[in-house]
Amino acid sequence: MKSSGIFITGTDTGVGKTVVAGALAAYLRKEGVSVGVMKPMASGTEDSLFLKKCAGVDDPLDWITPVSFKTPLAPYVASQIEKRKVSFALIEKRFKQLKKKYDFLIVEGVGGLLVPLAPRKTCVDLIQLTRFPALVVSRLGLGTINHTLLTLSEMKRNRLQIKGVLFNAEKNQKKGLAEKTNPIQVQKQTEVPVLGELPYMKSISTDKLKTDFNWRSLNPLFKKVLK
């Protein structure tokens, strides 16, 4: 691991960023690495609790997720509805505390790259705050070529360091033509490495990580992601 952390972003909401972040945390923990987790903004606490359990840390939830809303909308929209301001200063403070505490820190974004977080602030600003290389989590299905390439284009425009693209299987079913060819086509269209595919996991739980994942077969993938 050359960097002291990684930022997990995605092409959209619900692509599996939390599953990927949790799996990476569980993997590093299994390998004996002192790993912390952070999801700076979220609606509710479910994802934050999952990440906390995967990493096996005792940090309070308001450190892992300094800005939390009840309304399941983009953070800026939720903040307007709930009449609250988003404090990037608090996010930066918690980030520095967690980064200092652990050898490696996994930070998960919210929604897609350009989801509004505050006036003129998006997940691009969060990635820039961490200065971590960003891993893009993408869907396997139809439409992902466009979504993935648009995300990569915007990341390059903002001069972000891109770790690569990881496809996340959303359905436990036989792959169709789109699922079989999309990763290949994405790689043909960009110099950003397509790192591989995370297998389908039915539900987000630490128990599922233990029972559904063949860790031995996934070791090469996680090593590639964290290289």
N, C-alpha and C positions, 0 to 999 in steps of 0.2 A: 504494500500500500504506500504509494508515493505521497499522497495528500493526507491531511489529518481529518478528512471527512468527505462526504458526498451529498449532493442535493438531488432529491428525487422529484422530478417534475413529470408532467404527462401531456398527452395531446388533448385531454378533455377530462371532465368529471366522470368518475366511476370506471376508469381504465385499469385500476388495480395498483395505484401508487402505494397505498397502505400495505397491501399484501407484499409487494416487493420490498418496501422499507422494513417491514417486520421480518420477512424471511432473511434479509441481509443481516439484520440485528441478531437474529437467532443463530445464524451461521457464524458470525464473528464471536458471539458469546461461546458457542460450542468450540471454537478454535482457541479460546482463552484470551481473546482480545478485550480490553476494557472499552466497551462501546456504550455510547449514550444516544438518545433519540430526542428529536424535537419536531413538532408540527406547530409552527409559530401561530397559525390561525386555523380555526375549525368551527364548525357548527356542531355543538354537542361534545361529548367526551369519549364516545365509543372508540374512535380511531386512536386517540391518545392513550387510552387504557390498554389497547391491543399492543401498541408500540412499547409501552412501559413493560408489559409482561414478556414480550419477545426479548427485550434487552435485559430483563431481570434487574432493573434499576429501582431505586427507592426515591427518586426525585418527585416532588409534588407536581400534580397535574398543571398547576399554574406556572411552573417552570417549563414543562414540556410544551404546553400550549398557553402562552401568555395572553393571547387574545382569543376569546371564545364567545360565540353567539348562540342564541337559542333558535334563531330563524334560519332555516336551511336554504340560504341564498348566497350569492356572491358577498364576500365580507363587507364591501363598501355599501351595498344595498342593505344588508342586514344592520350595519351600523347606523344607517339613516333611520330605519324602522325602529330600532331599539334606542335611538337617540344617544349613541355612544361614539366616542372618537377612537380611532385606531392609533395606538402608540407604537411607532417604529422604534422609539427610544427604549421602551420597555423590552421589545423583542430583541434589540441589539444587546441590551444588558444581560438578559437570560441566555442568549446565544453565547456570549463571551464567558459566562459562568460555566455553562455546560461544556464548552470547548476546552476550557482549562481543566475541568474535572476528569475528562475522559481522553484516552489515547486516540479514539476515533469517534466522530459524531455523524449521525445520519439525520439529515433535515428533510422533511417532506413538505412539499408545497400544497397549495389548495387549488382544486380545479385545474384548468389549463393555464398555459403560460401568460396569457393576457387578461385573466380574470381581474376585475377591478378590486383592489384592496383598500384604497383610500384615494382622495383626489390626486390624480395623475400618478398613482402608484399601482404596479402590477406585480406578479410573481417574478418578473425580471429584476425588480428592485430587491426582492428577497434573496435571489441568487447572487446578485452583486454584493449584498451585505455580507453574505457568508464567504464569498470568494472561493467557494468549492466548485469542483467540476460537476456538471449536471448530467444525470442519467435521465433519458426520455423514455417513459413507459407508454407503449402504444398497444392498441387493439390489433388483433390478427385479422378481423373480418373486413368486408367490403367497405371502402371509404378511407381506410387507414393510410393509404399511400398519400393522398392529398393532405390529410390532417398531419401526418408525420413530417412531410416535406415543408409544409407551412410553418410548423413549430420550429424545425431546424433552421429555416430561413430567417425567422425572427430572432432566434438565438444568435445566429451569426451576425445579423445586423447590429445587435447589441454587444457584440464581441464577448460573448460568454464562452467559457471553456466547456466543451461538450465531451462527456465521457463516451457516449454511444447511445444506441437504441436497444431497448429490451422489449420484446413482444410478450404480452401476457394473455394466456389462453382464458377466455371468459366462459366457454361452454365445454362440457364433458361429452363431446360428440365427435364423430368422424369428421376430419377436416375436408372442407370443400376445396374447389379449385382456387378460390380467393385466398383462403388461409394457407394453402400450400405455396402460392406464388408471391404473395405480398411482401414477405421479408426479402425475397430475392430481388424484386423490382425496386424496393426502397434502396437496397444496397447499390443497385445499378445507377440510381439517380443521385447519389450523394457519396462523398468521401468519408462521411461519418460512419464509423463501424457499427454494423448490426451485430450485437453481441450474442443474441440467442433468444430463447423462448422459455418462459416460466410455465410449468404445467398447470392445468386447471385445478383450482381448489374450491370445493363446494361452498364453504362459508369461512368467514374471517374469525378464526379462533386459534389460540396457541396450541390447543389439542390437535387441531387439523394440521398444523405445521409439523407436529411430531409424528402423526400417523400417515398423512397423505404424501409427504415429501420423501423421495428416495435421495437422501443427502449425499450418498456416495456418487450417484450419477450427476448430481447438481454441483459437486465441488468444482469441476472445471469451469462451469458457467460463472459461479460466484468469484472465483479467482480472476477470471477475465474481467468481470465488472469492477473489481477492486484493484486491479493492476495499476 
